[in-house]
Amino acid sequence: MSTCAWPMHRADLARLGAMGFPLAFVALPLYVVLPHHYASTYALPLGWIGALLLLARLGDALIDPWLGRHTDAWFAHSRQQVLRGAQRSALLLALGLGLLFFPHVVLPAKAAAIAVMGVAALALVACCLGLSLLSLTHQSWGARMGGDESQRSQLVGWREGLGLLGVISASALSAALGVLAMVLAFGLSLGLALWAWRCAPAPRMGRAQSSPSDPQPHALGMAAPLGVPLFRRLLTVFVLNGIASAIPATLVLFFVQDRLQAAPGQEAVFLALYFCAAALSMPLWLTAVRRWGLARSWLLGMGLAMAVFIWTLALGTGDTLAFALVCALSGLSLGADVIAPGALLTGVVQRLGQDQSHQGLYWGWWQVATKLNLALAAGLALPALQWWGYTPGQRDVAGLWALSCAYALIPCLLKAVAAAYLWQQRHTWTPPPSMEKPV
């Protein structure tokens, strides 16, 4: 297709963002559906499953910068090379996910548990590798389109908005129709997204012109982005805010079951309210970015999240309606969290003059931070809860108060630190209009 020129029509944005749907579709099954599926269907110990997922997540995160530089080489070659790489990555992802949920396709009916775990490990490696490569390629494609703050936020908004719909769809299908329907729907949406990608506008391909500020692909060291102050400061805000969001995600089931003592199955209702509100908020946040810019819109989202979420400290047994309201209003704030960081990152790499040569490497480090946020949240929150005296299933007053503090107070404090640093640095990531690079 033709090279992109801003402004783009909604159809172009939809084609560019379509891959967000199946990519997000994978995230929920890997870390929410898979443990229950393996425990109930194959009677595998939860400890085995947890260890496998932890090792896969850590290994996956560590290779992301290398994978990002690999995608940069695809972009330096040609559009066809990028699309071929994306297709191979998608095939690897689809095969890995199918084999992960149905290991007996290649195993005898009564295979030993250790054999099932062996197949699961290989399938998970294929799944994570395909997902990382496809995500990095898709993000780099969008980031190389350039544009000013409003244009970049539109592109990210479409991708992340469709991603939220993917999460909602995966949750509904797995609960209503089972794992097979979910995997089949994923395969169909992945094929449609690849077709839409081929029909989408393309960024400029090939090597960028050499200059002191824009070295050629592979000239930068693997850790070079971490030495760039502009990137490092943005990454700091992203990590602090990400951990603040990941702690409640880690503890929500404990909070709903022990603090609220909600009826079984209400967790799904709360999560649906949260993600649906986030999806509906996307147009509002795109309007906010046009009016106030990315940094101030992100600050507004953080402020709304803190103002709403702190009230969960006051909730107790039976306060399910109040918690549902908190979920809906917190979901509205999530729109800013999914639009602003990625659009700001694109602007940072653009200002560094490396937007046509090293997008993949920067996005690789960004994905490392994204994946480690959940690991850090679990590593901080769960041991702290145990130390403070909370035990799942037990409902003594001190333990429940510790749970409320870990679930609501600590995330709000972390988000406040992230917001303060973002406010201090807001002009760093918001250049004058003359420095923007609309296409």
Summary of the structure (lengths in Angstrom):
residues: 439
radius of gyration: 21.6
end to end distance: 16.3
largest distance: 66.9
contacts: 1557
relative contact order: 0.15
helix: 78%
strand: 1%
